[in-house]
Amino acid sequence: VNCTAHGLAGEPGLDGLPLAEAEVGQFGAVVDFAYGVGDTALIAAARRAGVPAVDGHELLLAQGALSFELFTGTPAPIEVMRAALAPA
């Protein structure tokens, strides 16, 4: 789980994180809270290694959906929200 700002500014590679790309395949899953445009280096490395990965956009979407449901009492329009997060 990456909860740092590494990846928000599109930093290349994993140099700002305490692991090497070769180590990513050892994990059962990878979660990156950074939600910049496109995959972070960590998410890209996980996908190349065949490791299930959850990126910051999915986390942001889930948080927003839960908030929507708590405030409105109705199911969140997940696909509409996902489309709104997609790059233009």
C-alpha positions as CSV (number, residue, x, y, z in Angstrom):
1,V,0.0,0.0,0.0
2,N,1.4,3.3,-1.1
3,C,0.0,6.2,0.9
4,T,2.7,8.7,0.0
5,A,2.6,11.5,-2.6
6,H,5.0,9.6,-4.8
7,G,3.2,9.2,-8.2
8,L,1.0,12.3,-7.9
9,A,3.4,14.4,-10.0
10,G,4.1,11.5,-12.5
11,E,7.5,10.7,-11.0
12,P,9.1,8.0,-13.1
13,G,10.1,4.7,-11.6
14,L,9.9,3.5,-8.0
15,D,12.9,5.5,-6.8
16,G,10.9,7.3,-4.1
17,L,9.5,4.1,-2.6
18,P,11.2,1.5,-0.4
19,L,11.1,-1.3,-3.0
20,A,12.5,-2.2,-6.3
21,E,10.3,-3.1,-9.3
22,A,11.6,-6.7,-9.1
23,E,10.1,-7.0,-5.6
24,V,6.5,-6.0,-6.7
25,G,5.7,-9.4,-8.0
26,Q,6.2,-10.8,-4.4
27,F,3.0,-9.1,-3.2
28,G,-0.5,-10.5,-3.3
29,A,-1.9,-7.2,-4.3
30,V,-0.9,-3.5,-4.6
31,V,-2.9,-0.4,-3.7
32,D,-1.7,3.0,-4.6
33,F,-3.6,6.0,-3.1
34,A,-2.0,8.4,-5.7
35,Y,-4.6,9.4,-8.3
36,G,-2.7,11.4,-10.9
37,V,-3.4,11.1,-14.7
38,G,-2.7,7.6,-15.8
39,D,-1.1,4.7,-13.9
40,T,1.6,5.5,-11.3
41,A,4.9,3.6,-11.7
42,L,3.9,1.4,-8.8
43,I,0.5,0.4,-10.4
44,A,2.2,-0.1,-13.8
45,A,4.9,-2.4,-12.2
46,A,2.2,-4.4,-10.4
47,R,0.2,-4.9,-13.6
48,R,3.4,-6.0,-15.5
49,A,4.1,-8.5,-12.7
50,G,0.5,-9.8,-12.9
51,V,-0.3,-8.6,-9.4
52,P,-3.9,-7.4,-8.7
53,A,-3.7,-3.6,-8.4
54,V,-6.1,-0.9,-7.2
55,D,-5.2,2.6,-8.2
56,G,-6.1,5.9,-6.6
57,H,-9.0,6.6,-9.0
58,E,-10.8,3.5,-7.8
59,L,-10.2,4.4,-4.2
60,L,-11.5,8.0,-4.9
61,L,-14.5,6.6,-6.7
62,A,-15.3,4.2,-3.8
63,Q,-15.0,7.0,-1.3
64,G,-17.2,9.3,-3.3
65,A,-19.8,6.6,-3.9
66,L,-20.0,5.8,-0.2
67,S,-20.3,9.5,0.7
68,F,-23.0,9.9,-2.0
69,E,-25.0,7.0,-0.6
70,L,-24.6,8.2,3.0
71,F,-25.8,11.7,2.2
72,T,-28.6,10.9,-0.2
73,G,-29.8,7.4,0.9
74,T,-29.8,6.3,-2.7
75,P,-27.3,4.1,-4.6
76,A,-24.4,6.0,-6.2
77,P,-24.3,6.2,-10.0
78,I,-21.0,4.4,-10.1
79,E,-20.5,4.3,-13.9
80,V,-21.4,8.0,-14.2
81,M,-18.9,8.8,-11.5
82,R,-16.2,6.6,-13.2
83,A,-16.8,8.3,-16.5
84,A,-16.3,11.7,-14.8
85,L,-12.9,10.5,-13.5
86,A,-11.8,9.4,-17.0
87,P,-9.2,11.7,-18.7
88,A,-10.8,14.0,-21.3
